[in-house]
């Protein structure tokens, strides 16, 4: 299903919450992210292929998720496995550790 998703699918979820399910030996935790930006990157190089786009998510400052694939859940889109990369903090001018963490996912 993920291979068929387009920028338009995510445009419809802008500013909506996505839950990240983290399962470890010690606990099962949910972390809330918000889809804050959907950006067109470039047209597909393959005829009939998907245009490239990126997603930006904002998360709390308590936990920084390492770069890897996570299961995200959204009321509209259901469950999706998405590769997230932490790219910095919101308004990171003074390296304040209490600012929200920003994550990016790129679809090619």
N, CA, C and O atoms as CSV, one atom per row, in Angstrom:
chain,resi,resn,atom,element,x,y,z
A,1,UNK,N,N,0.819,-1.196,0.000
A,1,UNK,CA,C,0.000,0.000,0.000
A,1,UNK,C,C,0.866,1.264,0.000
A,1,UNK,O,O,0.532,2.240,-0.672
A,2,UNK,N,N,1.962,1.253,0.740
A,2,UNK,CA,C,2.808,2.441,0.856
A,2,UNK,C,C,3.326,2.885,-0.509
A,2,UNK,O,O,3.471,4.082,-0.756
A,3,UNK,N,N,3.605,1.936,-1.391
A,3,UNK,CA,C,4.130,2.273,-2.713
A,3,UNK,C,C,3.107,3.031,-3.557
A,3,UNK,O,O,3.487,3.724,-4.501
A,4,UNK,N,N,1.835,2.916,-3.241
A,4,UNK,CA,C,0.784,3.578,-4.020
A,4,UNK,C,C,0.390,4.938,-3.452
A,4,UNK,O,O,-0.333,5.688,-4.108
A,5,UNK,N,N,0.849,5.268,-2.255
A,5,UNK,CA,C,0.483,6.548,-1.649
A,5,UNK,C,C,1.155,7.705,-2.380
A,5,UNK,O,O,2.300,7.598,-2.821
A,6,UNK,N,N,0.431,8.801,-2.499
A,6,UNK,CA,C,0.943,9.978,-3.195
A,6,UNK,C,C,0.962,11.180,-2.261
A,6,UNK,O,O,0.493,11.117,-1.125
A,7,UNK,N,N,1.509,12.261,-2.763
A,7,UNK,CA,C,1.529,13.509,-2.007
A,7,UNK,C,C,0.110,13.930,-1.645
A,7,UNK,O,O,-0.130,14.409,-0.537
A,8,UNK,N,N,-0.831,13.756,-2.570
A,8,UNK,CA,C,-2.217,14.142,-2.321
A,8,UNK,C,C,-2.815,13.388,-1.136
A,8,UNK,O,O,-3.579,13.960,-0.359
A,9,UNK,N,N,-2.474,12.109,-0.994
A,9,UNK,CA,C,-2.969,11.335,0.145
A,9,UNK,C,C,-2.546,11.987,1.462
A,9,UNK,O,O,-3.341,12.087,2.397
A,10,UNK,N,N,-1.296,12.426,1.525
A,10,UNK,CA,C,-0.798,13.032,2.753
A,10,UNK,C,C,-1.241,14.482,2.907
A,10,UNK,O,O,-1.408,14.963,4.027
A,11,UNK,N,N,-1.435,15.186,1.783
A,11,UNK,CA,C,-1.960,16.556,1.860
A,11,UNK,C,C,-3.266,16.587,2.654
A,11,UNK,O,O,-3.535,17.537,3.389
A,12,UNK,N,N,-4.059,15.552,2.497
A,12,UNK,CA,C,-5.351,15.485,3.179
A,12,UNK,C,C,-5.214,15.227,4.681
A,12,UNK,O,O,-6.190,15.332,5.423
A,13,UNK,N,N,-4.014,14.892,5.120
A,13,UNK,CA,C,-3.764,14.619,6.543
A,13,UNK,C,C,-2.908,15.693,7.200
A,13,UNK,O,O,-2.456,15.517,8.331
A,14,UNK,N,N,-2.682,16.793,6.511
A,14,UNK,CA,C,-1.861,17.872,7.053
A,14,UNK,C,C,-2.438,18.371,8.370
A,14,UNK,O,O,-3.646,18.579,8.485
A,15,UNK,N,N,-1.584,18.559,9.350
A,15,UNK,CA,C,-1.924,19.007,10.708
A,15,UNK,C,C,-2.727,17.987,11.497
A,15,UNK,O,O,-3.351,18.332,12.501
A,16,UNK,N,N,-2.719,16.754,11.062
A,16,UNK,CA,C,-3.391,15.689,11.802
A,16,UNK,C,C,-2.374,14.908,12.635
A,16,UNK,O,O,-1.186,14.881,12.312
A,17,UNK,N,N,-2.850,14.273,13.708
A,17,UNK,CA,C,-1.952,13.460,14.533
A,17,UNK,C,C,-1.679,12.097,13.911
A,17,UNK,O,O,-2.535,11.509,13.250
A,18,UNK,N,N,-0.477,11.619,14.140
A,18,UNK,CA,C,-0.060,10.266,13.799
A,18,UNK,C,C,0.536,9.672,15.064
A,18,UNK,O,O,1.348,10.315,15.731
A,19,UNK,N,N,0.142,8.461,15.396
A,19,UNK,CA,C,0.691,7.776,16.568
A,19,UNK,C,C,1.795,6.833,16.127
A,19,UNK,O,O,1.642,6.096,15.153
A,20,UNK,N,N,2.907,6.858,16.845
A,20,UNK,CA,C,4.018,5.941,16.609
A,20,UNK,C,C,3.949,4.870,17.678
A,20,UNK,O,O,3.912,5.173,18.871
A,21,UNK,N,N,3.933,3.618,17.250
A,21,UNK,CA,C,3.887,2.498,18.184
A,21,UNK,C,C,5.306,1.985,18.418
A,21,UNK,O,O,5.966,1.512,17.493
A,22,UNK,N,N,5.763,2.082,19.659
A,22,UNK,CA,C,7.081,1.584,20.041
A,22,UNK,C,C,6.901,0.386,20.961
A,22,UNK,O,O,6.260,0.485,22.007
A,23,UNK,N,N,7.465,-0.734,20.569
A,23,UNK,CA,C,7.361,-1.939,21.389
A,23,UNK,C,C,8.774,-2.382,21.746
A,23,UNK,O,O,9.588,-2.669,20.868
A,24,UNK,N,N,9.053,-2.434,23.041
A,24,UNK,CA,C,10.335,-2.936,23.522
A,24,UNK,C,C,10.059,-4.056,24.515
A,24,UNK,O,O,8.905,-4.329,24.847
A,25,UNK,N,N,11.098,-4.691,24.978
A,25,UNK,CA,C,10.928,-5.749,25.969
A,25,UNK,C,C,10.326,-5.205,27.267
A,25,UNK,O,O,9.615,-5.920,27.974
A,26,UNK,N,N,10.616,-3.936,27.574
A,26,UNK,CA,C,10.159,-3.348,28.824
A,26,UNK,C,C,8.745,-2.775,28.732
A,26,UNK,O,O,7.999,-2.821,29.711
A,27,UNK,N,N,8.361,-2.230,27.559
A,27,UNK,CA,C,7.073,-1.542,27.499
A,27,UNK,C,C,6.559,-1.395,26.072
A,27,UNK,O,O,7.295,-1.563,25.099
A,28,UNK,N,N,5.289,-1.081,25.986
A,28,UNK,CA,C,4.633,-0.744,24.723
A,28,UNK,C,C,4.186,0.708,24.867
A,28,UNK,O,O,3.366,1.022,25.729
A,29,UNK,N,N,4.725,1.600,24.022
A,29,UNK,CA,C,4.506,3.033,24.178
A,29,UNK,C,C,3.965,3.627,22.887
A,29,UNK,O,O,4.273,3.151,21.794
A,30,UNK,N,N,3.156,4.670,23.022
A,30,UNK,CA,C,2.715,5.452,21.875
A,30,UNK,C,C,3.282,6.858,21.985
A,30,UNK,O,O,3.232,7.481,23.045
A,31,UNK,N,N,3.824,7.348,20.875
A,31,UNK,CA,C,4.339,8.706,20.808
A,31,UNK,C,C,3.529,9.433,19.745
A,31,UNK,O,O,3.287,8.893,18.666
A,32,UNK,N,N,3.117,10.641,20.045
A,32,UNK,CA,C,2.304,11.413,19.117
A,32,UNK,C,C,3.172,12.328,18.265
A,32,UNK,O,O,4.036,13.047,18.767
A,33,UNK,N,N,2.914,12.279,16.955
A,33,UNK,CA,C,3.540,13.176,15.998
A,33,UNK,C,C,2.433,13.921,15.267
A,33,UNK,O,O,1.296,13.453,15.205
A,34,UNK,N,N,2.766,15.071,14.720
A,34,UNK,CA,C,1.823,15.837,13.911
A,34,UNK,C,C,2.444,16.064,12.542
A,34,UNK,O,O,3.591,16.497,12.444
A,35,UNK,N,N,1.692,15.773,11.486
A,35,UNK,CA,C,2.163,16.035,10.134
A,35,UNK,C,C,2.073,17.540,9.894
A,35,UNK,O,O,0.976,18.094,9.822
A,36,UNK,N,N,3.228,18.202,9.770
A,36,UNK,CA,C,3.231,19.666,9.684
A,36,UNK,C,C,3.545,20.197,8.296
A,36,UNK,O,O,3.330,21.380,8.030
A,37,UNK,N,N,4.051,19.345,7.399
A,37,UNK,CA,C,4.363,19.835,6.055
A,37,UNK,C,C,4.440,18.663,5.089
A,37,UNK,O,O,4.939,17.589,5.426
A,38,UNK,N,N,3.936,18.893,3.882
A,38,UNK,CA,C,4.035,17.947,2.774
A,38,UNK,C,C,4.586,18.742,1.601
A,38,UNK,O,O,3.968,19.713,1.163
A,39,UNK,N,N,5.745,18.340,1.089
A,39,UNK,CA,C,6.406,19.131,0.038
A,39,UNK,C,C,6.677,18.304,-1.204
A,39,UNK,O,O,7.214,17.199,-1.123
A,40,UNK,N,N,6.304,18.844,-2.351
A,40,UNK,CA,C,6.656,18.256,-3.639
A,40,UNK,C,C,8.161,18.417,-3.831
A,40,UNK,O,O,8.707,19.488,-3.563
A,41,UNK,N,N,8.840,17.360,-4.293
A,41,UNK,CA,C,10.280,17.442,-4.541
A,41,UNK,C,C,10.593,17.475,-6.031
A,41,UNK,O,O,11.285,18.377,-6.502
A,42,UNK,N,N,10.084,16.490,-6.780
A,42,UNK,CA,C,10.292,16.477,-8.237
A,42,UNK,C,C,9.388,15.440,-8.877
A,42,UNK,O,O,8.892,14.515,-8.235
A,43,UNK,N,N,9.197,15.639,-10.172
A,43,UNK,CA,C,8.364,14.706,-10.915
A,43,UNK,C,C,9.064,13.357,-11.030
A,43,UNK,O,O,10.290,13.262,-10.978
A,44,UNK,N,N,8.256,12.330,-11.185
A,44,UNK,CA,C,8.792,10.983,-11.338
A,44,UNK,C,C,9.668,10.896,-12.579
A,44,UNK,O,O,9.362,11.497,-13.608
A,45,UNK,N,N,10.755,10.148,-12.477
A,45,UNK,CA,C,11.620,9.934,-13.638
A,45,UNK,C,C,11.091,8.792,-14.504
A,45,UNK,O,O,11.512,8.637,-15.650
A,46,UNK,N,N,10.171,7.994,-13.963
A,46,UNK,CA,C,9.577,6.883,-14.695
A,46,UNK,C,C,8.163,7.228,-15.117
A,46,UNK,O,O,7.396,7.783,-14.330
A,47,UNK,N,N,7.815,6.907,-16.343
A,47,UNK,CA,C,6.461,7.169,-16.820
A,47,UNK,C,C,5.473,6.379,-15.967
A,47,UNK,O,O,5.623,5.173,-15.775
A,48,UNK,N,N,4.463,7.078,-15.462
A,48,UNK,CA,C,3.464,6.432,-14.617
A,48,UNK,C,C,3.920,6.230,-13.181
A,48,UNK,O,O,3.184,5.663,-12.373
A,49,UNK,N,N,5.127,6.689,-12.851
A,49,UNK,CA,C,5.639,6.544,-11.494
A,49,UNK,C,C,5.132,7.646,-10.580
A,49,UNK,O,O,4.477,8.591,-11.020
A,50,UNK,N,N,5.441,7.510,-9.326
A,50,UNK,CA,C,4.995,8.478,-8.325
A,50,UNK,C,C,5.964,9.659,-8.277
A,50,UNK,O,O,7.182,9.482,-8.298
A,51,UNK,N,N,5.404,10.859,-8.212
A,51,UNK,CA,C,6.235,12.036,-7.991
A,51,UNK,C,C,6.891,11.928,-6.627
A,51,UNK,O,O,6.328,11.334,-5.707
A,52,UNK,N,N,8.079,12.502,-6.493
A,52,UNK,CA,C,8.794,12.452,-5.224
A,52,UNK,C,C,8.314,13.577,-4.314
A,52,UNK,O,O,8.075,14.698,-4.763
A,53,UNK,N,N,8.177,13.259,-3.021
A,53,UNK,CA,C,7.714,14.244,-2.050
A,53,UNK,C,C,8.287,13.902,-0.684
A,53,UNK,O,O,8.774,12.797,-0.449
A,54,UNK,N,N,8.215,14.887,0.215
A,54,UNK,CA,C,8.695,14.643,1.580
A,54,UNK,C,C,7.623,15.056,2.577
A,54,UNK,O,O,6.766,15.894,2.296
A,55,UNK,N,N,7.701,14.442,3.744
A,55,UNK,CA,C,6.807,14.732,4.857
A,55,UNK,C,C,7.635,15.237,6.021
A,55,UNK,O,O,8.735,14.743,6.267
A,56,UNK,N,N,7.111,16.223,6.741
A,56,UNK,CA,C,7.722,16.664,7.994
A,56,UNK,C,C,6.721,16.432,9.117
A,56,UNK,O,O,5.556,16.819,9.023
A,57,UNK,N,N,7.198,15.795,10.179
A,57,UNK,CA,C,6.402,15.540,11.366
A,57,UNK,C,C,7.029,16.272,12.543
A,57,UNK,O,O,8.250,16.411,12.614
A,58,UNK,N,N,6.201,16.735,13.460
A,58,UNK,CA,C,6.683,17.375,14.682
A,58,UNK,C,C,6.309,16.478,15.854
A,58,UNK,O,O,5.168,16.028,15.965
A,59,UNK,N,N,7.284,16.223,16.730
A,59,UNK,CA,C,7.056,15.410,17.921
A,59,UNK,C,C,7.538,16.123,19.159
A,59,UNK,O,O,8.258,17.118,19.072
A,60,UNK,N,N,7.146,15.621,20.308
A,60,UNK,CA,C,7.542,16.214,21.580
A,60,UNK,C,C,9.043,16.148,21.796
A,60,UNK,O,O,9.767,15.485,21.053
A,61,UNK,N,N,9.490,16.841,22.816
A,61,UNK,CA,C,10.924,16.906,23.098
A,61,UNK,C,C,11.393,15.811,24.051
A,61,UNK,O,O,12.596,15.650,24.259
A,62,UNK,N,N,10.461,15.057,24.631
A,62,UNK,CA,C,10.830,14.069,25.655
A,62,UNK,C,C,11.633,12.906,25.088
A,62,UNK,O,O,12.567,12.419,25.725
A,63,UNK,N,N,11.263,12.459,23.882
A,63,UNK,CA,C,11.907,11.304,23.267
A,63,UNK,C,C,12.334,11.686,21.854
A,63,UNK,O,O,11.549,12.259,21.099
A,64,UNK,N,N,13.579,11.369,21.499
A,64,UNK,CA,C,14.023,11.552,20.125
A,64,UNK,C,C,14.111,10.160,19.506
A,64,UNK,O,O,14.917,9.328,19.924
A,65,UNK,N,N,13.271,9.924,18.507
A,65,UNK,CA,C,13.254,8.628,17.836
A,65,UNK,C,C,14.476,8.516,16.931
A,65,UNK,O,O,14.731,9.420,16.136
A,66,UNK,N,N,15.238,7.427,17.032
A,66,UNK,CA,C,16.364,7.261,16.116
A,66,UNK,C,C,15.873,6.966,14.700
A,66,UNK,O,O,14.733,6.550,14.499
A,67,UNK,N,N,16.734,7.184,13.746
A,67,UNK,CA,C,16.418,6.954,12.331
A,67,UNK,C,C,16.099,5.484,12.119
A,67,UNK,O,O,16.955,4.624,12.328
A,68,UNK,N,N,14.880,5.191,11.706
A,68,UNK,CA,C,14.479,3.825,11.378
A,68,UNK,C,C,13.024,3.820,10.916
A,68,UNK,O,O,12.380,4.868,10.873
A,69,UNK,N,N,12.510,2.650,10.573
A,69,UNK,CA,C,11.128,2.506,10.145
A,69,UNK,C,C,10.246,2.309,11.370
A,69,UNK,O,O,10.552,1.508,12.252
A,70,UNK,N,N,9.143,3.060,11.406
A,70,UNK,CA,C,8.182,2.980,12.503
A,70,UNK,C,C,6.792,2.727,11.948
A,70,UNK,O,O,6.483,3.093,10.815
A,71,UNK,N,N,5.963,2.097,12.761
A,71,UNK,CA,C,4.560,1.964,12.398
A,71,UNK,C,C,3.823,3.191,12.909
A,71,UNK,O,O,3.742,3.435,14.113
A,72,UNK,N,N,3.288,3.958,11.965
A,72,UNK,CA,C,2.505,5.149,12.299
A,72,UNK,C,C,1.040,4.841,12.038
A,72,UNK,O,O,0.702,4.098,11.118
A,73,UNK,N,N,0.174,5.424,12.863
A,73,UNK,CA,C,-1.251,5.219,12.685
A,73,UNK,C,C,-1.956,6.571,12.679
A,73,UNK,O,O,-1.704,7.432,13.522
A,74,UNK,N,N,-2.843,6.728,11.707
A,74,UNK,CA,C,-3.623,7.942,11.543
A,74,UNK,C,C,-5.069,7.532,11.327
A,74,UNK,O,O,-5.340,6.532,10.663
A,75,UNK,N,N,-6.004,8.303,11.887
A,75,UNK,CA,C,-7.421,7.956,11.761
A,75,UNK,C,C,-7.859,7.821,10.314
A,75,UNK,O,O,-8.674,6.956,9.995
A,76,UNK,N,N,-7.339,8.651,9.445
A,76,UNK,CA,C,-7.755,8.644,8.043
A,76,UNK,C,C,-7.010,7.600,7.217
A,76,UNK,O,O,-7.609,6.959,6.353
A,77,UNK,N,N,-5.712,7.418,7.470
A,77,UNK,CA,C,-4.885,6.553,6.625
A,77,UNK,C,C,-4.667,5.160,7.192
A,77,UNK,O,O,-4.199,4.267,6.486
A,78,UNK,N,N,-5.000,4.968,8.457
A,78,UNK,CA,C,-4.759,3.668,9.072
A,78,UNK,C,C,-3.302,3.514,9.481
A,78,UNK,O,O,-2.638,4.493,9.817
A,79,UNK,N,N,-2.802,2.262,9.450
A,79,UNK,CA,C,-1.429,1.972,9.864
A,79,UNK,C,C,-0.500,1.941,8.658
A,79,UNK,O,O,-0.804,1.336,7.630
A,80,UNK,N,N,0.646,2.613,8.811
A,80,UNK,CA,C,1.652,2.696,7.761
A,80,UNK,C,C,3.029,2.508,8.367
A,80,UNK,O,O,3.306,3.027,9.448
A,81,UNK,N,N,3.889,1.780,7.691
A,81,UNK,CA,C,5.283,1.670,8.101
A,81,UNK,C,C,6.067,2.727,7.335
A,81,UNK,O,O,6.174,2.662,6.110
A,82,UNK,N,N,6.620,3.707,8.062
A,82,UNK,CA,C,7.293,4.841,7.436
A,82,UNK,C,C,8.682,5.019,8.048
A,82,UNK,O,O,8.854,4.966,9.266
A,83,UNK,N,N,9.662,5.230,7.177
A,83,UNK,CA,C,11.034,5.489,7.608
A,83,UNK,C,C,11.145,6.953,8.018
A,83,UNK,O,O,10.899,7.844,7.204
A,84,UNK,N,N,11.511,7.207,9.262
A,84,UNK,CA,C,11.641,8.570,9.800
A,84,UNK,C,C,13.091,8.875,10.131
A,84,UNK,O,O,13.836,8.017,10.605
A,85,UNK,N,N,13.472,10.117,9.868
A,85,UNK,CA,C,14.814,10.603,10.199
A,85,UNK,C,C,14.663,11.872,11.035
A,85,UNK,O,O,14.027,12.824,10.583
A,86,UNK,N,N,15.234,11.910,12.250
A,86,UNK,CA,C,15.201,13.169,13.003
A,86,UNK,C,C,16.133,14.171,12.334
A,86,UNK,O,O,17.298,13.869,12.076
A,87,UNK,N,N,15.611,15.373,12.052
A,87,UNK,CA,C,16.437,16.353,11.324
A,87,UNK,C,C,16.738,17.603,12.137
A,87,UNK,O,O,17.444,18.491,11.661
A,88,UNK,N,N,16.218,17.685,13.346
A,88,UNK,CA,C,16.517,18.845,14.179
A,88,UNK,C,C,15.358,19.192,15.082
A,88,UNK,O,O,14.410,18.424,15.239
A,89,UNK,N,N,15.455,20.341,15.657
A,89,UNK,CA,C,14.407,20.836,16.551
A,89,UNK,C,C,13.706,22.030,15.917
A,89,UNK,O,O,14.291,22.747,15.105
A,90,UNK,N,N,12.465,22.231,16.290
A,90,UNK,CA,C,11.686,23.360,15.798
A,90,UNK,C,C,12.354,24.668,16.214
A,90,UNK,O,O,12.737,24.830,17.372
A,91,UNK,N,N,12.494,25.595,15.277
A,91,UNK,CA,C,13.113,26.900,15.561
A,91,UNK,C,C,14.412,26.724,16.337
A,91,UNK,O,O,14.590,27.303,17.409
A,92,UNK,N,N,15.295,25.941,15.801
A,92,UNK,CA,C,16.512,25.539,16.509
A,92,UNK,C,C,17.605,26.601,16.440
A,92,UNK,O,O,18.708,26.319,15.972
A,93,UNK,N,N,17.318,27.810,16.896
A,93,UNK,CA,C,18.324,28.860,16.848
A,93,UNK,C,C,19.249,28.836,18.061
A,93,UNK,O,O,20.392,29.287,17.983
A,94,UNK,N,N,18.764,28.317,19.166
A,94,UNK,CA,C,19.617,28.334,20.364
A,94,UNK,C,C,19.790,26.950,20.983
A,94,UNK,O,O,20.169,26.840,22.149
A,95,UNK,N,N,19.513,25.875,20.207
A,95,UNK,CA,C,19.687,24.492,20.665
A,95,UNK,C,C,18.942,24.197,21.955
A,95,UNK,O,O,19.418,23.405,22.768
A,96,UNK,N,N,17.795,24.807,22.163
A,96,UNK,CA,C,16.969,24.571,23.344
A,96,UNK,C,C,16.417,23.151,23.306
A,96,UNK,O,O,15.649,22.828,22.400
A,97,UNK,N,N,16.781,22.287,24.261
A,97,UNK,CA,C,16.346,20.883,24.231
A,97,UNK,C,C,14.855,20.685,24.521
A,97,UNK,O,O,14.357,19.564,24.415
A,98,UNK,N,N,14.141,21.739,24.881
A,98,UNK,CA,C,12.710,21.577,25.136
A,98,UNK,C,C,11.869,21.838,23.888
A,98,UNK,O,O,10.649,21.678,23.928
A,99,UNK,N,N,12.487,22.230,22.801
A,99,UNK,CA,C,11.753,22.475,21.559
A,99,UNK,C,C,11.389,21.151,20.887
A,99,UNK,O,O,12.082,20.147,21.054
A,100,UNK,N,N,10.305,21.163,20.135
A,100,UNK,CA,C,9.823,19.965,19.453
A,100,UNK,C,C,10.877,19.420,18.486
A,100,UNK,O,O,11.666,20.173,17.916
A,101,UNK,N,N,10.870,18.096,18.313
A,101,UNK,CA,C,11.762,17.438,17.377
A,101,UNK,C,C,11.047,17.313,16.032
A,101,UNK,O,O,9.862,16.982,15.980
A,102,UNK,N,N,11.775,17.580,14.941
A,102,UNK,CA,C,11.230,17.478,13.592
A,102,UNK,C,C,11.810,16.225,12.930
A,102,UNK,O,O,13.010,15.959,12.997
A,103,UNK,N,N,10.918,15.467,12.291
A,103,UNK,CA,C,11.290,14.240,11.584
A,103,UNK,C,C,10.911,14.378,10.109
A,103,UNK,O,O,9.917,15.020,9.771
A,104,UNK,N,N,11.708,13.773,9.247
A,104,UNK,CA,C,11.422,13.817,7.821
A,104,UNK,C,C,11.311,12.403,7.267
A,104,UNK,O,O,11.992,11.483,7.721
A,105,UNK,N,N,10.441,12.250,6.279
A,105,UNK,CA,C,10.314,11.021,5.517
A,105,UNK,C,C,10.233,11.414,4.049
A,105,UNK,O,O,9.447,12.289,3.686
A,106,UNK,N,N,11.039,10.776,3.201
A,106,UNK,CA,C,11.081,11.100,1.782
A,106,UNK,C,C,10.536,9.926,0.986
A,106,UNK,O,O,10.935,8.782,1.203
A,107,UNK,N,N,9.620,10.211,0.062
A,107,UNK,CA,C,9.039,9.191,-0.800
A,107,UNK,C,C,9.553,9.418,-2.214
A,107,UNK,O,O,9.398,10.503,-2.775
A,108,UNK,N,N,10.172,8.375,-2.792
A,108,UNK,CA,C,10.735,8.474,-4.137
A,108,UNK,C,C,10.056,7.510,-5.079
A,108,UNK,O,O,10.402,7.454,-6.260
